[in-house]
Amino acid sequence: MPIRLRPAVCAVVIITVIIVSGCISTKVTEVAQQQPPAVFVDYHRTGGTFGTDDRLVIFDNGIAAISSRSSSTELGLNLSEMDRISALLGKAQFEQLQSNYPAPHADSRLMNYSITYHRKIVTVQDTAIPPGLQPVIDELNLIITNAISQKNAFPSVSVNT
């Protein structure tokens, strides 16, 4: 091949490769990133005569994580249970509550409760619980009690309903 044709042949090859590579390119599919579930309610109860330290975190997908001093477990809440909790918080007018309700007299045997809902945290102590908030606390305590009793009844079985 004459020396004068080599640059022309190289140019044609390079242009052909560029054109063909544009036609053959594979499309990159975007991988949808799943968002982790958001916290629906975060409930923490501490204190009391026995030194309770229980936490219940309910996620917006219905999964509830329960932890205490000695164990932890998780369970699934159904839509009606989630709606019941929402209704109780609405009825308690949670958004309008103060952020802190301390007991009028300090006592180490009192229970302390902290509830986070829609980024608002309300902390209360026994003897100072607003009446509308008591049903919420009772419901959340019931979830913890039921989960712990199920785990104790079936220790080798994960509580995932």
C-alpha positions as CSV (number, residue, x, y, z in Angstrom):
1,M,0.0,0.0,0.0
2,P,1.5,3.4,-1.0
3,I,2.5,5.6,1.9
4,R,0.1,8.4,0.7
5,L,-3.0,6.1,1.1
6,R,-2.2,5.0,4.7
7,P,-3.5,8.2,6.3
8,A,-6.6,8.1,4.2
9,V,-7.3,4.4,5.0
10,C,-6.7,5.1,8.7
11,A,-9.1,8.0,8.7
12,V,-11.8,5.9,6.9
13,V,-11.3,3.1,9.5
14,I,-11.5,5.5,12.4
15,I,-14.6,7.2,11.1
16,T,-16.2,3.8,10.4
17,V,-15.5,2.6,13.9
18,I,-17.0,5.8,15.4
19,I,-20.1,5.5,13.3
20,V,-20.6,1.8,14.0
21,S,-19.9,2.1,17.7
22,G,-22.8,4.6,17.9
23,C,-25.1,2.1,16.3
24,I,-24.1,-0.8,18.5
25,S,-24.1,0.9,21.8
26,T,-26.1,-0.7,24.5
27,K,-28.6,1.3,26.5
28,V,-27.9,1.4,30.2
29,T,-31.0,0.7,32.1
30,E,-31.4,2.7,35.3
31,V,-31.8,0.6,38.4
32,A,-34.7,2.0,40.5
33,Q,-33.4,2.6,44.0
34,Q,-36.0,1.6,46.6
35,Q,-36.4,4.0,49.4
36,P,-36.2,2.4,52.9
37,P,-39.4,2.5,54.8
38,A,-40.1,5.6,56.7
39,V,-40.8,5.6,60.4
40,F,-44.5,5.8,61.1
41,V,-44.4,5.9,64.9
42,D,-41.4,5.6,67.3
43,Y,-42.4,4.8,70.9
44,H,-40.1,4.4,73.8
45,R,-41.1,3.6,77.4
46,T,-38.6,3.6,80.3
47,G,-38.5,3.6,84.0
48,G,-41.0,2.2,86.5
49,T,-40.4,-0.1,89.4
50,F,-38.7,-2.8,87.3
51,G,-36.5,-0.5,85.2
52,T,-38.4,-1.0,81.9
53,D,-36.7,0.0,78.7
54,D,-38.9,-1.0,75.7
55,R,-38.9,0.5,72.3
56,L,-41.4,0.0,69.4
57,V,-40.7,1.4,66.0
58,I,-43.4,1.0,63.4
59,F,-42.5,1.6,59.8
60,D,-44.9,2.8,57.1
61,N,-44.9,-0.6,55.5
62,G,-46.4,-2.1,58.7
63,I,-43.2,-3.8,60.0
64,A,-42.8,-3.2,63.7
65,A,-39.5,-3.7,65.5
66,I,-39.7,-4.2,69.3
67,S,-36.7,-4.2,71.6
68,S,-36.4,-4.5,75.3
69,R,-33.5,-5.1,77.7
70,S,-33.5,-8.8,77.1
71,S,-34.7,-9.4,73.6
72,S,-35.9,-8.0,70.3
73,T,-38.3,-9.1,67.7
74,E,-40.3,-7.9,64.8
75,L,-43.9,-8.4,63.6
76,G,-46.1,-7.1,60.9
77,L,-49.1,-4.9,61.5
78,N,-52.0,-5.0,59.1
79,L,-53.6,-2.0,57.5
80,S,-56.5,-1.8,60.0
81,E,-54.0,-1.8,62.9
82,M,-52.1,1.0,61.2
83,D,-55.3,2.9,60.6
84,R,-56.3,2.4,64.3
85,I,-53.1,3.9,65.5
86,S,-53.4,6.9,63.1
87,A,-57.0,7.4,64.3
88,L,-56.0,7.4,67.9
89,L,-53.2,9.9,67.3
90,G,-55.6,12.1,65.3
91,K,-58.2,11.9,68.1
92,A,-55.5,12.8,70.6
93,Q,-54.7,15.9,68.4
94,F,-51.1,14.9,68.6
95,E,-49.9,17.8,66.4
96,Q,-51.3,20.3,68.9
97,L,-49.8,18.6,72.0
98,Q,-47.0,20.2,73.9
99,S,-43.6,18.6,73.6
100,N,-43.2,17.7,77.3
101,Y,-45.6,16.7,80.1
102,P,-43.5,16.2,83.3
103,A,-45.0,14.7,86.4
104,P,-45.8,17.3,89.1
105,H,-43.7,15.4,91.6
106,A,-40.4,13.6,90.7
107,D,-40.5,9.9,91.4
108,S,-38.0,7.3,90.0
109,R,-40.9,4.7,89.9
110,L,-42.8,6.7,87.3
111,M,-42.9,5.5,83.7
112,N,-41.6,7.9,81.0
113,Y,-43.0,7.7,77.5
114,S,-41.7,9.3,74.3
115,I,-43.8,9.2,71.1
116,T,-42.6,10.5,67.7
117,Y,-45.1,10.9,65.0
118,H,-44.8,13.1,61.9
119,R,-41.5,14.3,63.1
120,K,-43.0,15.6,66.3
121,I,-41.8,14.2,69.7
122,V,-44.0,14.3,72.8
123,T,-42.6,13.1,76.1
124,V,-44.8,12.4,79.0
125,Q,-44.6,10.8,82.5
126,D,-47.1,8.9,84.5
127,T,-49.6,11.2,86.3
128,A,-49.1,13.8,83.6
129,I,-50.4,12.0,80.5
130,P,-53.0,14.1,78.6
131,P,-56.3,12.2,78.6
132,G,-56.4,12.0,74.8
133,L,-53.0,10.5,74.7
134,Q,-53.7,7.6,77.1
135,P,-55.5,5.4,74.5
136,V,-52.4,5.8,72.2
137,I,-50.1,4.7,75.0
138,D,-52.4,1.8,75.8
139,E,-52.5,0.7,72.2
140,L,-48.7,0.9,71.8
141,N,-48.2,-0.9,75.1
142,L,-50.5,-3.7,73.9
143,I,-48.5,-4.2,70.8
144,I,-45.3,-4.5,72.8
145,T,-47.0,-6.9,75.3
146,N,-48.5,-9.1,72.6
147,A,-45.2,-9.3,70.7
148,I,-43.2,-10.2,73.8
149,S,-45.7,-12.8,74.9
150,Q,-45.8,-14.4,71.5
151,K,-42.0,-14.6,71.4
152,N,-42.0,-16.1,74.9
153,A,-44.6,-18.6,73.9
154,F,-42.7,-19.6,70.7
155,P,-39.1,-18.7,71.4
156,S,-37.7,-20.5,68.4
157,V,-40.2,-19.0,66.0
158,S,-39.8,-15.4,64.7
159,V,-42.8,-13.3,65.3
160,N,-43.6,-12.1,61.7
161,T,-47.3,-11.9,61.0
